[in-house]
C-alpha cells in the first residue's frame, strides 16, 4: 500500500493516517487564479508589514508563542494523525516553535541594528532591509518546526512568506496560517499553497519566477534542492537549501560507552528516525566495537512501538508506506552486501507504516545504509582501527550536515570536530538545531544558514550607506 497524500480524480488533496491507512481529510487544490491571488495578497501585506515597527513585530511573535504553547496538545494530536509523530514529541515540537518565536522577538531588534563602519566618509554604515515575499518549500517530518525556524526571523525582519508544505501534512500547513492570523499578523502575510506533488515542479517554477517573490527556502531532498536552485539561479534569486544528510557519529576508545549508546539511540529513534540531523553512521574504534554494539542494541530496542496517539508509545509509524518500503529496500540491499543484522530488519506484521528499530553491523561504503540517507530507525555501524581512519570514513560522504564525536577528552573532541566536514559538529551530544546557533550544511546537504543572527540576515538586503561630508 502506498499512502502518499495525493490528488484524487476530482482534484482533492487527501491526507492519510500512516498508522491506520485511513483518509483523514480532503482539500481542493488551488487553481492558477487562486495562486495568483495568494501571491498578490502576500506581496501587498509585505508592503505594509515592512513599515511596522520592530516592537510591533516582536509583540506579534510573543502572542504567537503563547498560542503555540496553549494549543500544543492539539497541535501534537494533528501531527500524530497526519505523519505519525508520538504525542510527547509533538508537544516538544510546538514548544520549540514557541521558543524560536520568543528568541527573535527578544533579539531581533539587536540583530538588525545599523552597524557603523569607520571609513573616510563623514558617515558610513550597514543597514538591514527586508527583501519581500519568500517562497518556503517545507517537508513533513517536523511540520511546524521546519517552517517556524525560517518564519520567525523572516517576519521579525519584515518579510512575508508563502508556504508550500508536503501534501501529507496539509492540515498542519493550514493550522500554521491560522496561528499567524490568530496572533494578529496581517491577513495575507502568510500564504499557503495547496498543490499536489505532481504539480509541484510546474507551480513552484512559476512562483519562483514571479517578480513579487524575492527568495526561496527549501528543506528537502537533494533532487528537490537541485530543481529549486536551478530555477532560482535562472531568476537570479537568493535561496537557502537544507537537503538532509548521512551524519556520522564517531565513538572513540576513551568514550563513555553507556552515554554514547544512549545518546546515539535517542538521536536515531526520535521522530521514528525521520530526522535529517540524526546520527546515521556509527563509526566505532575496534577496541570498543563489541561492547558499544551490545549497548546500542539494548538502547535501540528498549522503547515501545505503536499508535502515536497512545501516550506510552515512543516510536510511531513512518510518515508513509512508500517511505517505509524504501527504507526496507535499503536495509535488504545492505544485508545482501554483507551487513549483519543485530536487531530488527523486518517489516512487522501489524497495520500501519511501521518499521522496527534496526541495527546493522559490519557496514561499509558501497552499502545503501552507509552511502545514502536512511530516513527511519536504522543504525549502520562499522569498526575502524583508530581516530585517523574514523575521520576518513566520516568525511567520505558527499553529505555534510552534522557530525558528532564521543570521547572523555573534550580537547580531543574539539580537535576532531574542527577537522570534520560538516555544518555542525557536537562533542558528547547529538546534533540538534537551536535558535541561538546557525544551522545548515555543506556539500549535498545544501547551503545557506537558518537560525541565529546568521539565519536572520539570509533574507535581508545588507545595504551600505556612505555619506561624504
C-alpha positions as semicolon CSV with decimal commas, in nm:
position;residue;x (nm);y (nm);z (nm)
1;X;0,000;0,000;0,000
2;X;0,118;0,350;-0,083
3;X;-0,034;0,616;0,139
4;X;0,118;0,922;-0,027
5;X;-0,103;1,225;0,004
6;X;-0,230;1,257;-0,348
7;X;-0,481;1,428;-0,572
8;X;-0,792;1,226;-0,637
9;X;-0,973;1,236;-0,968
10;X;-1,184;1,531;-0,858
11;X;-0,883;1,749;-0,772
12;X;-0,877;1,688;-0,396
13;X;-0,568;1,660;-0,179
14;X;-0,610;1,369;0,062
15;X;-0,413;1,319;0,382
16;X;-0,387;0,964;0,514
17;X;-0,320;0,838;0,865
18;X;0,005;0,635;0,843
19;X;-0,099;0,429;1,144
20;X;-0,432;0,309;1,002
21;X;-0,420;0,385;0,630
22;X;-0,748;0,577;0,660
23;X;-0,817;0,909;0,486
24;X;-0,814;1,189;0,743
25;X;-0,940;1,477;0,535
26;X;-0,955;1,612;0,181
27;X;-0,888;1,958;0,042
28;X;-0,936;2,104;-0,302
29;X;-0,618;2,205;-0,484
30;X;-0,564;2,570;-0,557
31;X;-0,628;2,685;-0,910
32;X;-0,395;2,911;-1,107
33;X;-0,621;3,209;-1,031
34;X;-0,617;3,131;-0,658
35;X;-0,238;3,101;-0,658
36;X;-0,212;3,440;-0,829
37;X;-0,440;3,590;-0,563
38;X;-0,230;3,441;-0,282
39;X;0,090;3,586;-0,428
40;X;-0,076;3,925;-0,478
41;X;-0,216;3,932;-0,124
42;X;0,116;3,830;0,030
43;X;0,304;4,096;-0,164
44;X;0,053;4,363;-0,060
45;X;0,074;4,252;0,303
46;X;0,455;4,275;0,287
47;X;0,441;4,635;0,162
48;X;0,252;4,731;0,478
49;X;0,433;4,496;0,717
50;X;0,780;4,627;0,632
51;X;0,669;4,970;0,759
52;X;0,568;4,840;1,102
53;X;0,794;4,896;1,399
54;X;1,021;4,623;1,531
55;X;0,831;4,639;1,859
56;X;0,500;4,565;1,687
57;X;0,656;4,269;1,509
58;X;0,802;4,141;1,835
59;X;0,467;4,175;2,011
60;X;0,303;3,964;1,740
61;X;0,571;3,697;1,779
62;X;0,519;3,692;2,156
63;X;0,146;3,636;2,100
64;X;0,227;3,359;1,852
65;X;0,450;3,189;2,109
66;X;0,167;3,197;2,363
67;X;-0,073;3,041;2,114
68;X;0,173;2,765;2,029
69;X;0,208;2,676;2,395
70;X;-0,162;2,697;2,478
71;X;-0,254;2,478;2,179
72;X;0,043;2,241;2,191
73;X;-0,165;1,935;2,280
74;X;-0,397;1,987;1,983
75;X;-0,101;2,053;1,754
76;X;0,066;1,732;1,873
77;X;-0,253;1,539;1,801
78;X;-0,265;1,678;1,449
79;X;0,098;1,578;1,385
80;X;0,029;1,229;1,522
81;X;-0,264;1,182;1,286
82;X;-0,101;1,323;0,972
83;X;0,257;1,193;0,992
84;X;0,277;0,960;1,293
85;X;0,475;1,162;1,548
86;X;0,427;1,040;1,909
87;X;0,231;1,289;2,121
88;X;0,514;1,380;2,358
89;X;0,743;1,459;2,065
90;X;0,472;1,669;1,903
91;X;0,428;1,869;2,221
92;X;0,805;1,926;2,231
93;X;0,799;2,043;1,870
94;X;0,528;2,300;1,944
95;X;0,722;2,421;2,248
96;X;1,036;2,460;2,039
97;X;0,841;2,670;1,788
98;X;0,733;2,895;2,075
99;X;1,097;2,922;2,182
100;X;1,214;3,036;1,839
101;X;0,935;3,296;1,825
102;X;1,037;3,439;2,161
103;X;1,406;3,427;2,072
104;X;1,362;3,653;1,770
105;X;1,108;3,873;1,945
106;X;1,368;3,935;2,216
107;X;1,678;3,960;1,997
108;X;1,560;4,068;1,653
109;X;1,597;4,442;1,710
110;X;1,955;4,396;1,826
111;X;2,036;4,173;1,527
112;X;1,904;4,438;1,287
113;X;2,073;4,742;1,435
114;X;2,271;4,960;1,197
115;X;2,644;4,886;1,205
116;X;2,866;5,193;1,194
117;X;3,177;5,131;0,983
118;X;3,473;5,369;1,007
119;X;3,580;5,487;0,663
120;X;3,698;5,816;0,513
121;X;3,333;5,927;0,483
122;X;3,159;6,152;0,727
123;X;2,922;5,866;0,798
124;X;2,915;5,510;0,667
125;X;2,714;5,220;0,797
126;X;2,534;4,896;0,711
127;X;2,158;4,876;0,745
128;X;1,934;4,573;0,704
129;X;1,615;4,584;0,500
130;X;1,366;4,304;0,426
131;X;1,356;4,151;0,080
132;X;0,984;4,082;0,044
133;X;0,778;3,766;-0,001
134;X;0,980;3,445;0,048
135;X;0,868;3,114;-0,104
136;X;0,908;2,838;0,158
137;X;0,904;2,474;0,044
138;X;0,886;2,255;0,354
139;X;0,888;1,881;0,440
140;X;0,658;1,671;0,655
141;X;0,896;1,532;0,920
142;X;0,883;1,835;1,152
143;X;0,578;2,004;1,001
144;X;0,575;2,300;1,240
145;X;0,940;2,342;1,340
146;X;1,083;2,335;0,988
147;X;0,861;2,629;0,895
148;X;0,890;2,825;1,219
149;X;1,270;2,820;1,228
150;X;1,258;3,008;0,897
151;X;0,941;3,209;0,953
152;X;1,010;3,360;1,296
153;X;1,325;3,550;1,190
154;X;1,175;3,626;0,848
155;X;0,865;3,803;0,975
156;X;1,057;3,974;1,256
157;X;1,283;4,117;0,985
158;X;0,980;4,250;0,795
159;X;0,945;3,980;0,530
160;X;0,635;3,783;0,430
161;X;0,618;3,421;0,314
162;X;0,421;3,175;0,106
163;X;0,430;2,815;0,228
164;X;0,421;2,509;0,003
165;X;0,405;2,224;0,251
166;X;0,414;1,850;0,187
167;X;0,062;1,737;0,092
168;X;0,052;1,470;0,365
169;X;0,062;1,746;0,631
170;X;-0,187;1,982;0,471
171;X;-0,376;2,015;0,799
172;X;-0,056;2,132;0,969
173;X;0,006;2,384;0,690
174;X;-0,340;2,537;0,729
175;X;-0,304;2,537;1,107
176;X;0,018;2,739;1,073
177;X;-0,172;3,003;0,878
178;X;-0,445;3,003;1,144
179;X;-0,190;3,051;1,422
180;X;-0,038;3,354;1,250
181;X;-0,379;3,505;1,190
182;X;-0,494;3,444;1,548
183;X;-0,173;3,605;1,675
184;X;-0,266;3,925;1,493
185;X;-0,035;3,914;1,192
186;X;-0,184;4,091;0,889
187;X;-0,410;3,883;0,662
188;X;-0,213;3,765;0,362
189;X;0,129;3,795;0,523
190;X;0,143;3,414;0,546
191;X;0,010;3,246;0,232
192;X;-0,037;2,871;0,195
193;X;-0,045;2,692;-0,142
194;X;-0,234;2,364;-0,174
195;X;-0,082;2,177;-0,466
196;X;-0,012;1,810;-0,534
197;X;0,334;1,661;-0,572
198;X;0,264;1,609;-0,941
199;X;0,214;1,983;-0,990
200;X;0,499;2,097;-0,764
201;X;0,768;2,137;-1,033
202;X;0,549;2,342;-1,264
203;X;0,380;2,553;-0,996
204;X;0,699;2,611;-0,795
205;X;0,886;2,726;-1,104
206;X;0,611;2,976;-1,177
207;X;0,603;3,103;-0,820
208;X;0,981;3,145;-0,802
209;X;0,983;3,330;-1,133
210;X;0,714;3,574;-1,020
211;X;0,860;3,923;-0,973
212;X;0,689;3,956;-0,634
213;X;0,875;3,656;-0,491
214;X;1,222;3,768;-0,381
215;X;1,385;3,449;-0,246
216;X;1,332;3,079;-0,179
217;X;1,400;2,849;0,115
218;X;1,370;2,473;0,089
219;X;1,418;2,180;0,323
220;X;1,400;1,852;0,137
221;X;1,578;1,604;-0,086
222;X;1,886;1,667;-0,298
223;X;1,670;1,622;-0,607
224;X;1,423;1,887;-0,489
225;X;1,706;2,120;-0,392
226;X;1,866;2,094;-0,732
227;X;1,536;2,170;-0,903
228;X;1,465;2,477;-0,687
229;X;1,822;2,605;-0,706
230;X;1,814;2,572;-1,083
231;X;1,504;2,787;-1,117
232;X;1,618;3,036;-0,853
233;X;1,956;3,065;-1,023
234;X;1,797;3,131;-1,359
235;X;1,590;3,407;-1,198
236;X;1,894;3,535;-1,001
237;X;1,713;3,499;-0,670
238;X;1,857;3,409;-0,332
239;X;1,789;3,062;-0,198
240;X;1,873;2,865;0,116
241;X;1,877;2,486;0,093
242;X;1,880;2,227;0,371
243;X;1,897;1,890;0,198
244;X;1,947;1,633;0,468
245;X;2,246;1,415;0,533
246;X;2,409;1,095;0,645
247;X;2,555;1,219;0,971
248;X;2,845;1,026;1,126
249;X;2,890;0,963;1,496
250;X;3,249;0,873;1,594
251;X;3,281;0,656;1,905
252;X;3,641;0,666;2,030
253;X;3,809;0,416;2,259
254;X;3,803;0,662;2,551
255;X;3,431;0,739;2,521
256;X;3,176;0,685;2,796
257;X;3,010;0,399;2,607
258;X;2,690;0,392;2,811
259;X;2,637;0,762;2,747
260;X;2,734;0,729;2,381
261;X;2,493;0,442;2,322
262;X;2,206;0,618;2,498
263;X;2,257;0,943;2,309
264;X;2,311;0,762;1,978
265;X;1,990;0,560;2,010
266;X;1,789;0,867;2,109
267;X;1,923;1,056;1,809
268;X;1,842;0,765;1,575
269;X;1,491;0,699;1,708
270;X;1,341;1,044;1,761
271;X;1,060;1,104;1,512
272;X;1,094;0,737;1,407
273;X;1,438;0,818;1,269
274;X;1,293;1,065;1,019
275;X;1,535;1,339;1,110
276;X;1,791;1,489;0,873
277;X;2,038;1,566;1,153
278;X;2,011;1,232;1,332
279;X;2,327;1,023;1,355
280;X;2,301;0,754;1,089
281;X;2,655;0,612;1,050
282;X;2,817;0,497;1,375
283;X;3,193;0,471;1,336
284;X;3,343;0,284;1,630
285;X;3,707;0,221;1,719
286;X;3,755;-0,158;1,707
287;X;3,872;-0,198;2,069
288;X;3,526;-0,095;2,196
289;X;3,316;-0,207;1,896
290;X;3,161;-0,520;2,052
291;X;3,078;-0,351;2,380
292;X;2,925;-0,049;2,208
293;X;2,717;-0,273;1,979
294;X;2,564;-0,454;2,279
295;X;2,478;-0,127;2,449
296;X;2,338;0,029;2,131
297;X;2,111;-0,270;2,057
298;X;1,979;-0,259;2,413
299;X;1,902;0,113;2,389
300;X;1,753;0,093;2,037
301;X;1,511;-0,185;2,134
302;X;1,403;-0,058;2,476
303;X;1,110;0,157;2,362
304;X;0,752;0,074;2,259
305;X;0,629;0,092;1,901
306;X;0,264;0,159;1,823
307;X;-0,013;0,414;1,774
308;X;0,137;0,762;1,827
309;X;-0,185;0,876;1,996
310;X;-0,100;0,639;2,283
311;X;0,099;0,842;2,536
312;X;0,303;0,534;2,632
313;X;0,439;0,497;2,278
314;X;0,788;0,628;2,192
315;X;0,809;0,505;1,831
316;X;0,531;0,571;1,584
317;X;0,497;0,469;1,219
318;X;0,691;0,623;0,936
319;X;0,500;0,902;0,765
320;X;0,404;0,698;0,458
321;X;0,407;0,337;0,343
322;X;0,624;0,412;0,043
323;X;0,886;0,569;0,273
324;X;0,883;0,255;0,491
325;X;0,923;0,033;0,185
326;X;1,209;0,246;0,052
327;X;1,390;0,221;0,387
328;X;1,342;-0,155;0,397
329;X;1,487;-0,187;0,049
330;X;1,800;-0,002;0,165
331;X;1,831;-0,250;0,452
332;X;1,778;-0,555;0,230
333;X;2,039;-0,441;-0,023
334;X;2,288;-0,369;0,255
335;X;2,238;-0,714;0,408
336;X;2,296;-0,869;0,066
337;X;2,629;-0,685;0,057
338;X;2,741;-0,818;0,394
339;X;2,577;-0,608;0,667
340;X;2,500;-0,808;0,981
341;X;2,151;-0,781;1,131
342;X;2,186;-0,722;1,505
343;X;1,830;-0,602;1,567
344;X;1,517;-0,551;1,359
345;X;1,547;-0,564;0,983
346;X;1,200;-0,699;0,905
347;X;0,868;-0,527;0,836
348;X;0,642;-0,609;1,133
349;X;0,312;-0,790;1,084
350;X;0,093;-0,505;1,202
351;X;-0,125;-0,242;1,043
352;X;0,048;0,084;0,964
353;X;0,373;0,207;0,809
354;X;0,583;0,075;1,096
355;X;0,949;-0,023;1,087
356;X;1,131;-0,163;1,391
357;X;1,448;-0,020;1,545
358;X;1,720;-0,179;1,334
359;X;2,092;-0,212;1,400
360;X;2,323;-0,332;1,124
361;X;2,685;-0,421;1,199
362;X;2,987;-0,458;0,972
363;X;2,866;-0,177;0,748
364;X;3,092;-0,011;0,496
365;X;3,097;0,209;0,189
366;X;2,909;0,059;-0,104
367;X;2,607;-0,027;0,114
368;X;2,293;0,188;0,082
369;X;2,268;0,234;0,460
370;X;2,618;0,383;0,458
371;X;2,618;0,577;0,132
372;X;2,264;0,715;0,130
373;X;2,041;0,899;0,373
374;X;1,830;0,648;0,568
375;X;1,510;0,817;0,680
376;X;1,398;0,579;0,952
377;X;1,511;0,398;1,269
378;X;1,814;0,223;1,117
379;X;2,164;0,248;1,267
380;X;2,457;0,148;1,043
381;X;2,765;0,058;1,249
382;X;3,122;-0,001;1,133
383;X;3,452;-0,074;1,301
384;X;3,773;0,125;1,242
385;X;4,131;0,089;1,362
386;X;4,180;0,433;1,509
387;X;4,090;0,802;1,515
388;X;4,255;0,871;1,180
389;X;4,052;0,609;0,998
390;X;3,736;0,722;1,177
391;X;3,776;1,075;1,044
392;X;3,849;0,948;0,692
393;X;3,533;0,736;0,685
394;X;3,322;1,009;0,843
395;X;3,431;1,252;0,572
396;X;3,386;1,004;0,287
397;X;3,020;1,100;0,243
398;X;2,909;1,364;-0,012
399;X;2,676;1,498;0,259
400;X;2,791;1,744;0,523
401;X;2,511;1,842;0,757
402;X;2,613;1,735;1,107
403;X;2,860;1,510;1,290
404;X;2,925;1,404;1,646
405;X;3,223;1,275;1,842
406;X;3,222;1,081;2,168
407;X;3,531;1,097;2,390
408;X;3,601;1,172;2,755
409;X;3,873;1,413;2,642
410;X;3,695;1,740;2,545
411;X;4,009;1,886;2,387
412;X;4,045;1,579;2,167
413;X;3,679;1,601;2,074
414;X;3,712;1,966;1,978
415;X;4,021;1,896;1,769
416;X;3,836;1,626;1,572
417;X;3,521;1,837;1,542
418;X;3,724;2,113;1,378
419;X;3,853;1,865;1,119
420;X;3,521;1,706;1,022
421;X;3,348;1,831;0,707
422;X;3,005;1,934;0,830
423;X;2,795;2,238;0,907
424;X;2,780;2,145;1,277
425;X;2,985;1,915;1,500
426;X;2,875;1,818;1,850
427;X;3,101;1,655;2,110
428;X;2,940;1,405;2,351
429;X;2,594;1,513;2,237
430;X;2,358;1,452;1,945
431;X;2,330;1,713;1,671
432;X;2,024;1,934;1,705
433;X;1,904;2,274;1,593
434;X;1,899;2,565;1,839
435;X;1,766;2,918;1,772
436;X;2,089;3,062;1,914
437;X;2,318;2,874;1,672
438;X;2,340;2,880;1,291
439;X;2,210;2,566;1,125
440;X;2,287;2,433;0,777
441;X;2,521;2,210;0,581
442;X;2,782;2,183;0,310
443;X;2,819;1,954;0,011
444;X;2,500;1,771;-0,083
445;X;2,347;1,887;0,244
446;X;2,290;2,229;0,090
447;X;2,399;2,587;0,152
448;X;2,296;2,892;0,349
449;X;2,206;2,906;0,716
450;X;1,895;2,918;0,930
451;X;1,862;3,035;1,291
452;X;2,080;3,269;1,496
453;X;2,165;3,614;1,357
454;X;2,321;3,445;1,053
455;X;1,991;3,290;0,954
456;X;1,801;3,612;1,002
457;X;2,032;3,802;0,769
458;X;2,000;3,545;0,488
459;X;1,682;3,717;0,370
460;X;1,785;4,077;0,420
461;X;1,934;4,340;0,196
462;X;2,256;4,423;0,377
463;X;2,275;4,777;0,243
464;X;2,578;5,003;0,260
465;X;2,512;5,373;0,329
466;X;2,804;5,611;0,259
467;X;2,769;5,982;0,325
468;X;3,059;6,208;0,237
469;X;3,057;6,530;0,436
